């Protein structure tokens, strides 16, 4: 089903140049070992972060490039965007008028062929009132620049007077913009939606790639959603798009990876795993990234019905452009309800995932602590597909479940890792927004 609408323009990021290679891989899925490399504190201030962080690619000095972080300071405005200067250790608001905006992704348009080169785009939701008076999230994209403080709507979308979310965005090497997410139709059925603009966001084509088998509900689930998207260039021909997410069928949603080789006009399933360790469960592929050799990595989780009721981490890899897949990590369950959130591949070829883990404590009554957690996969030799894994923590234990999380990560051209997140020591403490840097 295609829905051609005409909102305003939007854009997104270019990826590092990569060659799709068809190398075979031998994988050893090792158990994760605890490790805590040194992390430098960049930011530690009151306020709760959102799931978005990105490096400014236009800096003349990649080692001093600023961070762009979506989040709120002092808990006042939940939709603000900020620039963090590493050289000055200062935080500057880039947005002053979108307190109602929830950010799921940030993206630069760095395609030289694009008329929007240099624009910064934010994808997520704005809370909108329905005809019945309920507040629901609406798929929204905002457009700005490196220095702007006033952001213009670039696209809004919904199938009906109901919930819709933009979850991820990317730009291909021709400057075309692609956004993924979900939307409910008038019958309450979930749709996996991808959007494409071939004219710098002046017009959009929205495609429902999949739809649920019945109406979405908290108890019945039936969620279908595209949660992450990326473009992988190819120097010998057109590049490839990958969109990942979940397809619900009652309780049993399936991890799903799709691929488009025609610029987003059509999509095919290239990996699907139910990953159901127990009855009445689901799974989802959350994020997708590529390394400099064109290998594709997908992060997801297994075994829970709801996205905010998390489950073991999984990372799968394709060395041949998505034709075949191998699990290189997981299912990894560190304590009850681990929660993977974001994925990146650094300049050294290491694969990183971040999220939250919980541990039980107490004697008479079971309670939990939370910690923002990272996982790193390292190859024993470049390109051989033999991985070892390590993990560590970015925060102290916070009392209670979902009281700490690494919400977003990004990498720079010299191999450094940047992670943003939030924690709350206990229910009586304020939320603290943190950003940390790791130097290889």
N, C-alpha and C positions, 0 to 999 in steps of 0.2 A: 504494500500500500504506500503510495507516494502522496504527500500533502505539500503542494507548492504554495507557500505564503510569502509575504513581502514585508518583513520588518526592516529595521535599520542594520548597519554593517557590523561585522565582527571578525576577529582574527585570532592568531595563535602561534605557537613556537615552531621554529625549524629544529630538526634534530641534527646531531653531528653526522657528517657523511659516513655512510656504511655500505659495505658490499655484502649482498646476500651470498653466503657461501654454503656449499653442500657438503661440508666436511662431516665425516662420521664421528661419533663421540662415544667414549666409554665412561660411564658414570659410576662413581662409588658414593653412595649416600651415607656420609659419616654422621655420627651423632654429634650434636653441637656441644662444644666445650665452652665453659665460661671464661671470658677474657675481658679486660677493661683497659683498652688503650687510652692514652691521655686525651682528654677533651678540654678545650678552652671555652670558658664561659664568655659569651658575647652579650647576652641579654638576660636579665633576671628581674622582671618588673611585674607589679600587679596587673592582672588581665588574663583572659582566657583565649588561647589561640584557636585558629581554625585550620583546616587541612590544606594549606597552600604556602609554598615557599619557592623562590626561584632566584637565580643569580642574574645580575645585570650583565648581559653579554656585550654591551657597548663600551665597557671600560677599556682604557688603553693599557691598563695594568691588571691582568686577570687575577693576580695574587691579592689585589686590593679591591676587587670588584665588590660593589655594594650588594647586600641582600635585600630582596623585596619580600615582605612578609605580610600575609593577611591575618588579621587578628584585631583585638581591641585592647586598649590601654586603660587601666583602672576600672574595667568592667562597665564603662559608660555607653560606648557605641559599638555594637557588636559587628558592624560591617566595615570597619576602617582598614585602610591599607597603609603600610609603613615601609619606609626605606631605612635600613640599618647600615651606617657607614662603618666599615671595619677599621679604616684608618683613624677616624675621629671617635669611634665608640659612641656614636650618637644615633638616636632614633627620630626620624622625621615623618610626620603624617603626610601621606600622599592623597588622602581622601578625607573630605569633611562633610559629605552629604549623603552617605549611604548606610545609615545606621541599621537599616532593615535588611541588609544584604548578607547572606550567608555564602561564604566562598568555598568551593570545592577544588578550584584549580586556577593557576595563573599561567599566562603564556605570552611570550614575545613573538611578534611577527619579525623574523630576521631574514626573510626571503628577499634577496635583492630584486627579484622580478615583481614584487608586490607593491602596489601603490600605497599600501599601509605600512611599509617598512618602518620599523621603530615603534610601532604602537604596542601598548601593553593591554592585554585582555584578561578579564576576570569572568569565570563561569561559576554559576551557582544558582541560588534562589532568592526571590523576594517574597515575603509573606503578603498574600493578597486575600482580600475578603471575597467570599463567594456570594452568590445570590441568596443563600440561606443564612449568611452572616458568619459562617465559619472562616477561620484563617487557614489557608493552605499555601505551601510553597509553590512558586511558579518559576519554570525554566527561564533564566535570565543571563544575558551576557552584557558586560559593561566594557567600554573602550576608553582608554586614556593614553598618556605618554609617560616618559620618564619623570617629568616634573609636574604633571597636572595635579590639581586638587579637586577639580570638578569633572565628574565622570558621566559620560553620556550613555544612555541605553543603546545597545548594539543589536540585541535581538531578545524578544520574549516569545514563548511558545507554550501552548497547551492544546490537548485534544478536545477537552470539554471544560466545564466549570469545575475543575478538579485539580488534584495534585499533579505537578510535573517538576522535574529536576534536571538541570544540566550538570553533568558529573565530570567531564573532561573535554579537552580540546587540543588540537594539533593543527599545524599548517604544513602542506606539502611543498615540494621544491618549485612548484609553479605558482605558489602564492594562494592556492585554494585553501579554505578554512573548513575544518571538520570538527563537529561537536557531538558528544554522545551523552545519553541520559535515559530517562524514562518518563512516561506520562500515562495517566489513567484516562480511559475514554468514558463516554456517557454511561456505559453499563458497569463501570468500575473495574474494567479489565486492564491489567498492566501491559504496556508496550515497551519493547526495547527500541529506542529511537536513535538514529544518527541523522545529523543535519550537515548539509554541504552548501557552501557559497563559493561560486566561481567568479564573482565580480567584487571582491573585497568587501563583502557583507551587504551589498545593496539589495540582494534578493537571496532567498534560501529555499532549498528543497529538503523537506523532512521525510524520512523514510521509516516506516514501522517494519523492522526486520523480523521481529517475533512478537507474539502476543500470548498472554496467559490463557489457561483453559477455563477460567472462571473469574468471578469478581475477586479482587484483592480484599483481604481482611487480615486483622492481626492474628486471629486464630487459624484461619485457613491458608494464610500466606499467599500463594499464587503470584509472587512477585516476579516480574520479568524486567531486567534493567541492564543497560550497558554502563559500566562503572569506570572504565578507563579506555583511552585511545592513544595511539602513537603512529607516526609516519616513519618508515625506514627507507631512506634513499637508496638508489642503486645507480652506480655510474655508467652501467651498460644499458640502461633502459628505464622505463617507468618504475618508480618506487612502489612500496606496498604499505597499505594501511592495516592495522590490527585494532580491533575493538573487543573488549573482554567484559564479562559480566556473569549473570545468572539467568536461567530460565526456569520458572517455577511451574510445577504441576502438583497442585495441592501442596503437601508439605515437602515434597521431594524435588527441590530445585537442583539444577545441574550446573556445575562449573562449565563455562562456555567461552571459547576463543573463536573469533571470526576474523576473516581476512578479505580484503578487497584489493584486487589487482587492476581495477579500472577506475581509480580515482574516487571511489566511494559510490559509484553508480549501483553496484551490486555487492552482496556479501555472502560468503560461504563459511560454514562451520568447519574448522580445521582441528579443533580439539574439544572434546567434551568428556568430563569425568563426573560421575555422580558423587564420589567421595563420601559415601554415607556410612559412617561407622556405627550408627544406631538408627532405630526406626524413627519415623516422623522427623527427619532431619533434612537439611539442605546444604548447599555449598555455593561458593561464588568465586570467580576470578576477579580480583579487584584492580590490579595495576599491570601495565605492560611496558617494557622498556627493551632497548636493543643495545648491543655493544658495538665497538668499532668494526668488528668483522661481520656484522649483520645478524648475529645470533639473537633470537628472541627469548625474553624471559618474562614469565607471568607469575605474579604473586596472588595468592588467594587463601581461602580458609575453608574448613570442612566441618560439617556435622551439627550446625545450629540452624534454627529456623529463621531467626531475625538477625539483621545486620548488626544491631547493637547488643546482641546476645552471642558473643564471638566464640570461636572454636579453633582447632589446631591450624598452624601455618603450613602452607605448601608453596614451593617454587618449582615450576616446570620450565624446560628449555627446549627450543627447537634450533638445530644447526643447519636446517635446509629450508629456511624461509617459511616455516609453518607446516610443512608436509608431514613431519613426524615429530613426536614429543617424548621427552623423558623427564621423570621426576628427579630433580637433583637435591631437593631438601624437603623433609617432612614426610607425612604429617608430623609436625613438631608441637608438642603440647607441654609447655612449661607451666605447670600448675593449672588451676581451673580457669577456663575461659580466656586463653591467650587471644590477642586481637591484632592481626596484621593490618597496617594502614597504607604504607607507601613503599615504593621500590625505586632503586636507581642503580646504574652501573657506572663505576668511577673510571677515571682516565687510565687506571692501572689494570682494568678488567675485572675488578672485584665486584660482586653482586651484593647489594645492601638491601635489607628490609627493616622497617621500623614499625613499632606499634606499642602494645601494652601487654604486660603479663601480670597475673595475680597469684598470690600465695595464701594458703590458709594459715590462720593463727588462732590462738585461744584454746581453751580446754572444755568448758562446759557448753559453750555455744560457738558454733563455727562462724568465724568472721574472716575478713580478707584484707590483704594489703595490695596496693597497686604500685607498679614501677614502669616508667617509660623504658622501652627495651629496644636494642638494636641486634640484628643478626648480620654476619658477614660471611659470604662464601668466597673462597680463594682456590684457584686452580693450582695443582702441583706443577704444571708447566703450561705456558700460554697455549690455549686452544685445544688441550687434550681432553677436556671434559671430565677430569678427575678432580672432585671438589672436596675440600675440607671446610668445616664450619666452626664459627665461634660466635659467642654472644656476650652482651654486657648490658649495663644499666646506665641511664642518664639522670636518674633522680633517686633520692632516698625512698624508702618504703613510705607510702602514704596510706593512712588507715581508711579502709573501705574499698569497695569495688568501683572501678572506673574513676579513680581519683588522680590518675596520672597517665599520660600518654605521650608518645612521640608522634605528632600529627602529620608532619611533612618533612621531606628531605630534598636536597638538591646537591649537585656536585659541580666543581669548576674544572677548568682545563688543565690544572696542574695536579689533580688527584685529591683535592681536599673535599671533605664531607661536611655538610651543614645540615643540622637537624633543628627543627622548631617544635615546640610542644607546650604542655601545661601540666601543672600538678597542684594538688591541694593537700596539705599535710593531714587534715581531718575536716570534719563537717563544720567546725568552728573557725577554720582558717580561710583566708582569702585565696582565690586562684592566683597562681603565679605563672607568668608567661616566660618561657626560656628559649634561648637559641644557643647552640653550641657548635664549635668547629673542631674537626679532627684533621691533623696534619699527618700524612703518611710518612 
